[in-house]
Amino acid sequence: MTLEQILRGVKLRRAFPAELAQTGVAGLEYDSRRVAPGFLFFAFPGARADGRQFAASAVERGALAVASELPAPAEFRGAWIEVEHGRQALALAARNFYEKPDERLGLTGVTGTNGKTTTTFLIDGVLRAAGKTTAMVGTIEYRLGKKILPAVNTTPESLDLYRIFHELEQAGGTHATMEVSSHALALGRVYGLTFHTAVFTNLTRDHLDFHQTMENYFAAKRLLFAPEGAPPPRWAVINHDDPYGRQLQPESQVLRYGFQQGADLRAVSPEMNFDGLRFSVEHAGGKVQLRSPLMGQINVYNILAACGTALSYGLDWATIARGIAECPPVPGRFERVDEGQPFLVVVDYAHTDDALRNTIAVARQLKPRRVITLFGCGGDRDRAKRPLMGMAAGEASDFVVLTSDNPRSEDPLAIMNDALVGLRRFDTPHLVEPDRAAAIRAALRHAQAGDIVILAGKGHEPYQILKDRVIHFDDREVAREALRELGFGGH
């Protein structure tokens, strides 16, 4: 494929040299270390590094040209293509290079503050139950057929997405389901992608360190339903009970789900216990019974979103029900840690005040003796949500352990003090322990028969990000070890 064909549709600041137009392009890359002869290298401006500083290295490795939204450095010697928007340019170039696989695959994008990961797992599970060969891209991992790959970002760069789509096609795959983060939408990582189905779970306060306002945050999410560089998705599956969801009026076929009247997919008669969920779905004048090993009302919403997506692909209810029933709990999402103790211990990724409330609500629905909540707040993120998280934990829990999460460059004690402002608005007994391992041990020592202990914030993450290093740390491993120290588990 020639450079001219690769850059078809890309907005240029100035025309590139005519002699380059018919040059064959062997590949695309945004990491200079992976450039090979005949590649087109994309240099992005970044928060930590300016991609232009790697341009010379890319040319030395054989890049035929460098594309960037920034002008060439004075000392650069080589072909430089100045584009209007670097990531949008990469997205369109990758789409051209891989010959538009998004138009052939059934591509589903799931966006929202909470529930994206579980909803994505559920959709993928239903598609697999229908016999499809699939790909799944999200926070925990990337799946490609039977392969599992480590997740770098919730939504990877466009080039990496198209590589996954291409490999899926090579394997005879037909459907790809992906979490679409607000960062990916705002930065242009999914620019130009043609989605078959777009899903909106909900919107609550998060990522305001990046978006600044809720209006900006919602505007980014809305791009999945009213994209700038592609047609609207064929189908939109939207949470009818969410006020932001009700504001979405896409130019798509719409299925709205929820508990409230007016939903196209309406949950009724939910039963919730330690074994999972049972409820009915009213749809198109009929009623279908569903069951799932997942727990709590929040997962009723996630299941409804998966059902709506499956219906958008024409799947029958028998297949949908089987896929939902067979989908196991998602790592780090109300995930049980069981060493035979007489109280329930769960690890959950909840790291916003709304997610924390939802997680505690799931626990309350199981009618425990007490709810003990351990949580912390991330460093170098929106400070304003810290007291809100403290309030959520203090208001809904019987005992709270405040600890460190991923402090990053900040002082863990300063972060905890921000959260304490909200926690102390309630008289809930609490303990402050900056050492997360010691805090988990303290929470478990405090637990008695019939209690539920929630270890919130890190979920599936097997690491902790400190000021000067990243260490191995997994809440589930620490909890198991602590429970065994307490005499459970037969060890």
C-alpha positions in Angstrom: 0.0 0.0 0.0 1.4 3.4 -0.9 1.8 6.4 1.4 -0.9 8.2 -0.5 -3.3 5.4 0.1 -2.3 5.1 3.8 -3.0 8.8 4.4 -6.3 8.9 2.6 -8.7 11.0 4.7 -6.0 12.3 7.0 -6.0 16.1 7.4 -2.6 17.5 6.5 -1.2 20.9 7.5 0.7 21.0 4.2 1.2 18.6 1.3 3.9 16.0 1.6 6.6 15.7 -1.1 5.2 14.3 -4.3 8.0 11.8 -4.7 6.8 10.1 -1.5 3.2 9.6 -2.5 3.7 6.4 -4.4 6.3 5.0 -2.0 5.2 1.6 -0.5 4.6 1.5 3.3 5.7 -1.6 5.1 4.1 -0.8 8.4 3.1 1.9 10.9 4.5 2.6 14.3 4.4 5.1 17.2 7.2 3.5 19.2 10.6 4.2 17.5 12.1 1.1 19.1 9.7 -1.0 16.9 10.3 0.8 13.6 11.6 -1.3 10.7 12.7 -0.3 7.2 9.8 1.2 5.1 7.7 2.2 8.2 5.8 5.4 8.7 6.5 6.7 12.2 4.0 8.8 14.2 5.5 11.2 16.7 3.0 12.3 19.4 3.3 15.2 21.8 3.0 13.6 25.3 2.7 14.5 28.9 6.1 12.9 29.7 8.0 13.0 26.4 7.8 14.7 23.1 7.7 12.0 20.4 9.8 14.2 18.1 12.9 13.4 20.1 12.6 9.9 18.8 12.2 10.9 15.1 15.8 10.8 14.2 16.1 7.3 15.8 13.1 6.1 13.8 14.7 7.4 10.5 18.0 5.6 11.5 16.0 2.4 11.8 14.6 2.9 8.3 11.4 4.9 8.7 10.5 6.5 5.3 8.9 9.5 7.0 7.7 10.9 10.3 4.1 12.1 10.8 3.3 14.6 13.5 1.0 17.5 14.5 4.1 19.4 15.5 6.7 20.9 13.2 9.9 19.2 12.5 12.8 20.0 14.9 15.4 22.3 13.3 18.1 19.6 13.2 15.9 16.9 11.7 16.9 15.5 8.3 14.3 13.4 6.7 10.7 13.5 5.3 8.3 15.1 7.7 4.5 15.0 7.3 2.7 17.6 9.3 -0.9 16.5 10.2 -3.7 18.4 11.9 -4.1 15.8 14.7 -1.6 13.1 15.4 -3.7 10.4 17.0 -6.6 10.9 14.5 -4.1 10.6 11.7 -2.7 7.4 13.2 -6.2 6.0 13.6 -7.2 6.7 10.0 -3.8 5.5 8.7 -4.1 2.2 10.6 -7.7 1.7 9.4 -6.5 2.2 5.8 -3.4 0.0 6.3 -5.5 -2.9 7.6 -8.3 -2.3 5.0 -11.1 -1.3 7.4 -11.7 -4.5 9.5 -14.2 -2.6 11.6 -16.6 -2.7 8.7 -16.5 -6.5 8.6 -16.4 -7.3 12.3 -19.2 -6.9 14.7 -17.6 -4.2 16.9 -19.1 -3.2 20.3 -17.9 -0.3 22.4 -18.8 0.0 26.0 -18.4 3.3 27.8 -19.4 4.8 31.2 -17.9 5.3 34.6 -18.8 2.0 36.3 -19.6 -1.4 34.9 -17.6 -1.3 31.6 -15.4 -4.3 32.5 -18.1 -6.6 33.7 -20.4 -5.6 30.9 -17.6 -6.3 28.3 -16.9 -9.7 29.9 -20.7 -10.6 29.8 -21.1 -9.5 26.1 -18.0 -11.6 25.2 -19.4 -14.5 27.1 -22.7 -14.4 25.4 -21.1 -14.2 21.9 -18.9 -17.2 22.7 -21.9 -19.1 23.9 -23.3 -18.4 20.4 -20.3 -20.0 18.9 -18.5 -16.9 17.8 -14.7 -16.5 17.7 -14.1 -13.2 19.5 -11.7 -10.5 20.7 -12.2 -8.6 24.0 -10.2 -5.5 24.9 -10.4 -3.9 28.4 -8.9 -2.9 31.7 -8.0 -6.4 33.0 -6.8 -8.1 29.9 -7.1 -8.4 26.1 -8.4 -11.7 24.7 -7.9 -12.8 21.1 -9.7 -16.1 20.4 -8.1 -18.4 23.0 -5.1 -16.1 23.6 -4.9 -13.8 26.6 -2.7 -10.8 26.4 -1.7 -8.3 29.1 -3.7 -5.0 29.1 -1.6 -1.9 28.7 -4.4 0.7 28.7 -8.2 0.2 29.1 -8.4 1.3 25.4 -5.1 0.8 23.6 -3.8 3.1 20.8 -5.7 2.8 17.5 -2.8 1.0 15.8 -2.8 -1.7 18.5 -6.6 -2.1 18.1 -6.3 -2.6 14.4 -3.6 -5.2 14.9 -5.9 -7.1 17.2 -8.8 -6.8 14.7 -6.6 -8.0 11.8 -5.4 -11.0 13.8 -8.9 -11.8 14.8 -9.9 -11.8 11.1 -7.0 -14.0 10.3 -8.2 -16.5 13.0 -11.7 -16.5 11.4 -13.2 -14.2 14.2 -16.3 -12.2 13.7 -16.9 -10.0 16.8 -14.8 -7.7 19.0 -16.0 -6.1 22.3 -14.0 -3.3 23.9 -14.1 -0.9 26.8 -13.9 2.6 25.5 -12.5 5.0 28.0 -13.2 8.8 28.1 -9.5 9.3 27.6 -9.5 7.2 24.5 -12.5 9.1 23.1 -11.0 12.6 23.9 -7.5 11.8 22.6 -8.7 10.2 19.3 -7.6 6.6 19.9 -10.9 5.3 18.5 -11.3 8.1 15.9 -12.9 6.8 12.7 -13.9 3.4 14.1 -17.2 2.1 12.8 -19.1 0.5 15.8 -22.0 -1.8 15.2 -23.2 -1.3 18.8 -22.3 1.3 21.5 -23.2 0.8 25.1 -23.6 3.5 27.8 -23.6 2.2 31.4 -23.7 5.4 33.6 -21.9 8.5 34.4 -20.6 9.7 37.8 -17.7 11.8 39.0 -14.3 10.5 37.8 -11.3 11.5 35.8 -11.9 15.2 36.4 -8.1 15.6 36.8 -8.1 15.1 33.0 -11.5 16.4 31.8 -11.8 19.3 34.4 -15.7 19.3 34.3 -18.5 16.8 34.2 -19.7 18.6 31.0 -16.4 17.8 29.3 -16.4 14.2 30.7 -19.9 13.6 29.3 -18.9 15.3 26.0 -16.1 12.7 25.6 -18.5 9.8 26.3 -21.0 11.2 23.9 -18.4 10.9 21.1 -19.0 7.1 21.0 -22.6 7.8 20.0 -22.1 10.8 17.8 -18.5 10.3 16.4 -16.7 13.0 14.5 -14.9 10.7 12.1 -17.3 7.9 11.5 -21.0 7.2 11.1 -23.1 6.7 14.3 -23.2 3.1 15.6 -25.9 1.0 14.1 -27.3 0.3 17.6 -27.1 2.1 20.9 -27.8 0.3 24.2 -28.3 2.9 26.9 -29.0 2.8 30.7 -32.5 4.3 30.9 -32.3 4.9 34.6 -29.2 7.1 34.4 -29.8 10.9 34.0 -26.9 11.2 31.5 -28.2 8.2 29.6 -31.5 9.8 29.1 -29.7 12.8 27.6 -28.3 10.6 24.9 -30.4 10.7 21.7 -28.2 9.0 19.1 -29.0 8.6 15.4 -29.1 4.8 16.0 -31.5 2.1 16.7 -31.8 2.4 20.5 -32.5 -0.2 23.2 -32.8 1.3 26.7 -32.5 -0.9 29.7 -33.2 -0.5 33.5 -35.7 -1.0 36.2 -37.9 2.0 35.5 -41.0 2.2 33.4 -40.2 3.0 29.7 -37.2 0.8 29.4 -37.1 -1.5 26.4 -35.4 -4.2 28.5 -36.8 -4.0 32.0 -35.7 -6.0 35.0 -38.3 -7.2 37.4 -38.5 -9.4 40.5 -34.7 -9.6 41.3 -33.6 -12.2 43.9 -30.1 -11.7 45.3 -28.1 -14.0 47.6 -24.6 -15.4 48.1 -25.1 -17.7 45.1 -25.8 -14.8 42.7 -28.8 -13.3 40.9 -32.1 -14.4 39.5 -34.5 -12.0 37.8 -36.9 -11.6 34.9 -36.4 -9.3 31.8 -39.5 -7.9 30.2 -38.9 -7.2 26.5 -41.2 -6.8 23.5 -44.2 -8.0 25.4 -42.5 -11.2 26.6 -40.7 -12.2 29.8 -37.4 -14.1 30.1 -35.9 -15.6 33.3 -32.2 -15.1 33.8 -29.7 -16.3 36.4 -26.1 -15.4 37.0 -23.3 -16.1 39.6 -22.7 -12.3 39.7 -24.0 -10.4 42.8 -26.0 -7.3 43.4 -28.3 -4.8 41.6 -25.4 -3.1 39.8 -24.8 -6.4 38.0 -28.5 -6.5 36.9 -27.7 -3.4 35.0 -24.5 -4.9 33.5 -26.5 -8.1 32.5 -29.2 -6.0 30.9 -26.6 -4.1 28.8 -25.2 -7.4 27.6 -28.6 -8.7 26.7 -29.3 -5.5 24.7 -26.1 -5.9 22.8 -26.8 -9.6 22.1 -30.2 -8.6 20.7 -28.5 -6.0 18.5 -26.7 -8.9 16.9 -29.8 -11.0 16.5 -29.0 -13.6 19.1 -31.9 -15.6 20.6 -32.9 -15.5 24.3 -32.0 -19.1 24.9 -28.4 -18.4 23.9 -28.3 -15.1 25.8 -29.6 -16.8 29.0 -27.0 -19.6 28.7 -24.1 -17.1 28.1 -25.1 -15.0 31.1 -25.4 -18.0 33.4 -22.0 -19.4 32.3 -20.1 -16.1 32.6 -18.0 -16.3 35.8 -17.4 -13.4 38.2 -14.9 -10.9 36.7 -11.5 -10.6 38.4 -11.4 -7.8 41.0 -15.2 -7.1 40.7 -16.8 -8.2 43.9 -14.4 -11.1 43.8 -14.7 -13.5 46.7 -11.6 -14.5 48.8 -12.6 -17.7 50.5 -10.4 -19.6 53.0 -13.3 -21.1 54.9 -13.8 -18.1 57.2 -17.2 -17.5 58.7 -17.5 -14.0 57.0 -17.4 -12.9 53.4 -14.3 -11.2 52.0 -14.6 -9.5 48.6 -12.1 -7.5 46.5 -13.5 -4.8 44.3 -12.1 -2.2 41.9 -14.4 0.6 43.3 -12.3 3.8 43.2 -15.0 6.5 43.0 -17.6 7.5 45.5 -20.4 6.2 43.4 -18.7 2.9 42.7 -18.0 2.6 46.5 -21.7 3.2 47.3 -22.7 0.6 44.6 -20.3 -2.0 46.1 -21.5 -1.4 49.6 -25.1 -1.6 48.4 -24.3 -5.0 46.8 -23.0 -6.1 50.2 -26.1 -4.8 52.0 -28.4 -6.7 49.7 -26.8 -9.9 51.0 -28.1 -8.9 54.5 -24.8 -9.2 56.5 -24.4 -8.6 60.2 -22.0 -5.7 59.4 -20.2 -4.2 56.5 -16.5 -3.4 57.0 -15.0 -1.3 54.2 -11.4 -0.8 53.5 -10.5 1.9 50.9 -7.9 4.5 49.8 -7.7 7.1 47.1 -5.3 7.3 44.2 -2.5 10.0 44.1 -2.1 12.4 41.2 -5.8 12.2 40.5 -8.9 14.3 41.1 -8.5 15.5 44.8 -12.1 16.6 45.0 -13.4 13.0 45.0 -11.4 12.0 48.1 -13.7 13.5 50.7 -16.7 12.2 48.7 -15.2 8.7 48.9 -14.8 9.2 52.6 -18.4 10.2 52.9 -19.6 7.2 50.9 -17.7 4.8 53.1 -18.6 6.5 56.3 -22.3 6.8 55.5 -22.9 3.2 54.3 -20.4 1.1 56.3 -20.4 -0.1 59.9 -16.6 0.1 60.2 -14.1 1.7 57.9 -10.4 1.2 57.4 -8.8 4.1 55.6 -5.5 3.2 53.9 -3.3 3.9 50.9 -4.2 3.0 47.3 -1.7 4.0 44.5 -0.2 7.2 46.0 2.0 7.8 43.0 4.0 11.0 43.6 1.9 12.2 46.5 2.3 11.7 50.2 0.0 8.9 51.3 -0.8 10.7 54.6 -1.9 13.8 52.7 -4.2 11.8 50.5 -5.7 10.0 53.5 -6.3 13.4 55.2 -8.3 14.5 52.2 -10.5 11.4 52.5 -10.8 11.8 56.3 -12.6 15.2 55.8 -15.6 13.3 54.4 -15.3 10.2 56.6 -15.4 12.3 59.8 -18.8 13.8 58.8 -20.2 10.5 60.1 -19.7 8.8 63.5 -18.8 5.5 61.9 -16.0 3.8 63.8 -12.8 3.9 61.7 -9.1 3.0 61.7 -6.4 4.8 59.8 -3.5 2.7 58.6 -1.2 3.9 55.7 0.4 0.4 55.2 -2.1 -1.3 52.9 -1.0 -4.9 53.9 -1.3 -4.0 57.6 -4.7 -2.3 57.0 -6.0 -5.5 55.3 -4.9 -7.6 58.2 -6.6 -5.1 60.6 -9.9 -5.2 58.7 -9.9 -9.1 58.7 -9.0 -9.2 62.4 -12.0 -7.0 63.1 -14.4 -9.2 61.2 -16.8 -11.6 62.9 -19.1 -14.3 61.7 -21.8 -13.0 59.3 -19.8 -9.8 58.4 -18.8 -8.7 54.9 -15.4 -7.2 54.4 -14.9 -5.1 51.3 -11.3 -4.5 50.1 -12.0 -1.6 47.7 -10.0 0.3 45.2 -7.4 -1.9 43.5 -9.4 -4.9 42.4 -7.5 -7.0 39.9 -4.4 -4.9 40.1 -1.3 -6.9 41.1 0.8 -3.9 41.9 1.0 -0.7 44.0 2.4 2.5 42.5 4.6 4.4 45.0 6.5 7.7 44.5 9.8 6.0 43.5 8.8 2.5 42.4 6.1 0.0 41.5 5.9 -3.0 43.8 4.0 -6.3 43.5 0.9 -6.0 45.6 -2.4 -8.0 45.2 -5.2 -7.5 47.6 -6.4 -11.0 47.0 -3.0 -12.6 47.9 -2.6 -10.4 51.0 -6.1 -11.3 52.2 -5.6 -15.0 51.7 -2.3 -14.9 53.6 -3.9 -12.9 56.4 -6.8 -15.3 56.6 -4.5 -18.2 56.9 -2.5 -16.4 59.6 -5.9 -16.0 61.5 -6.2 -19.8 61.4 -8.5 -20.3 58.4 -7.9 -22.3 55.3 -6.5 -25.4 57.1 -2.9 -24.1 57.0 
